Amino acid sequence: MTDNPDTLPQLKLTNQICHALYSATNALVRAYRPLLEPLDLTYPQYLVMLALWEEDSVPIRHLVHHTRLDSGTLTPILKRLEQKGLLIRGRADTDERRKTITLTEEGHSLREQAISVPAALVSQTDMTAEQALELKALAETLYQQLQKSAK
């Protein structure tokens, strides 16, 4: 097939930033799958665990902000992690209406098993540390700018 001369460059799929990011994200999540399988975690569950390993015993709204998962997405993830015995959804001491998420002993110990995951993922790419940091910075900039324009 040849390129359609009537196609405007701004409407070509190959020129779309969103398509490159979407494809890369899907490939990244697929690459994580075999690394997270021994931990019995999905990629979204891994994000939640990463956030809790950084800061434990936090309100759900903190996890919404930190993971960038909305509460409708986060709630079933938290329920599943609780069923696995990795965390407890409890009431905040200061306000019984608010839920606090706290890691269990098993949730804390899973961190040790997860330590090798980032390096194992990096080994699947030919990116230098500088390239990876630059990509992350550009993605963060894009995220922040889109968040601002959405308000």
C-alpha positions in Angstrom: 0.0 0.0 0.0 1.2 3.5 -0.7 0.6 6.6 1.3 -2.6 8.4 0.5 -1.6 11.9 -0.8 -4.9 13.3 0.6 -3.9 12.4 4.2 -2.9 15.4 6.1 0.3 14.9 8.1 -1.4 15.8 11.4 -3.9 13.0 10.8 -1.3 10.3 10.0 -1.2 7.6 12.7 2.6 7.4 12.6 2.8 11.1 13.5 0.7 10.8 16.7 2.4 11.1 20.1 -0.5 9.4 21.7 -0.1 6.3 19.6 3.6 6.0 20.4 2.9 6.5 24.1 -0.1 4.1 24.1 1.9 1.4 22.3 4.9 1.9 24.6 2.7 1.7 27.7 1.1 -1.5 26.5 4.5 -3.1 25.7 5.8 -1.9 29.1 2.8 -3.5 31.0 3.3 -6.7 29.0 7.0 -6.7 30.0 6.1 -6.4 33.6 3.7 -9.3 33.6 6.3 -12.2 33.9 8.3 -10.2 36.4 5.3 -9.7 38.6 3.8 -13.2 38.2 6.1 -14.7 41.0 4.8 -11.9 43.3 1.2 -12.7 42.4 0.7 -9.0 41.4 -0.9 -7.3 38.4 0.7 -4.1 37.2 -1.9 -1.8 38.9 -1.5 -3.8 42.1 2.3 -3.3 41.8 1.8 0.4 41.6 -0.3 0.4 44.8 2.3 -1.7 46.6 5.1 0.6 45.4 3.2 3.6 46.9 2.6 1.7 50.2 6.2 0.6 50.4 7.1 4.3 50.2 4.5 5.4 52.8 2.4 3.0 54.8 -0.8 3.6 56.7 -2.2 6.3 54.4 -5.8 7.4 53.5 -7.2 6.2 50.2 -7.1 9.8 48.9 -3.3 9.7 49.3 -3.1 6.6 47.2 -5.4 8.1 44.6 -3.0 11.1 44.3 0.2 9.1 44.5 -0.7 6.3 42.1 -2.9 8.5 39.8 -5.5 5.8 39.8 -9.1 7.1 40.4 -10.9 5.8 43.4 -13.3 3.7 41.2 -10.2 1.9 39.9 -8.4 1.8 43.1 -11.1 0.3 45.3 -11.3 -3.1 43.6 -7.4 -3.2 43.6 -7.4 -2.6 47.3 -10.0 -5.2 47.9 -8.0 -7.8 45.9 -4.8 -6.9 47.8 -6.6 -7.3 51.1 -7.9 -10.7 50.0 -4.3 -11.7 49.3 -3.4 -10.7 52.8 -1.1 -7.8 51.8 -2.9 -4.9 53.3 -5.7 -4.0 55.7 -8.4 -1.4 54.9 -9.2 0.2 58.2 -10.8 3.3 59.7 -8.7 6.3 60.4 -8.3 7.1 64.1 -9.1 10.8 63.6 -12.2 10.3 61.3 -14.1 7.0 61.2 -15.6 7.9 57.8 -12.1 7.7 56.2 -10.4 4.5 55.3 -6.7 4.0 56.0 -4.7 1.5 54.1 -2.0 -0.3 56.1 0.4 -3.1 54.9 0.4 -6.4 56.7 3.6 -8.2 57.6 3.2 -10.2 54.4 2.8 -6.9 52.4 6.0 -5.6 53.9 7.9 -8.8 53.2 6.8 -8.8 49.6 9.0 -5.7 49.1 12.1 -7.8 49.4 11.0 -10.1 46.6 10.1 -7.1 44.4 13.5 -5.4 44.7 14.8 -7.1 41.5 11.8 -6.1 39.4 13.0 -2.6 38.2 16.5 -3.9 37.2 15.0 -6.9 35.4 12.8 -4.5 33.4 15.6 -2.2 32.6 17.6 -5.1 31.3 15.0 -5.6 28.6 15.7 -2.2 27.1 18.8 -0.7 25.4 18.2 2.6 27.0 20.9 4.3 29.0 20.1 5.6 32.5 20.1 9.1 31.1 17.7 8.2 28.3 15.3 6.6 30.8 15.4 9.6 33.1 14.8 12.0 30.1 11.9 9.9 29.0 10.4 9.9 32.5 10.9 13.7 32.8 9.2 14.3 29.4 6.3 12.0 30.3 5.9 13.8 33.7 5.9 17.2 31.9 3.3 16.0 29.5 1.2 14.7 32.3 1.4 17.9 34.3 0.6 20.1 31.3 -2.4 18.0 30.4 -3.6 18.0 34.0 -3.4 21.8 34.0 -5.3 22.2 30.8 -8.0 19.8 31.9 -8.9 22.1 34.9 
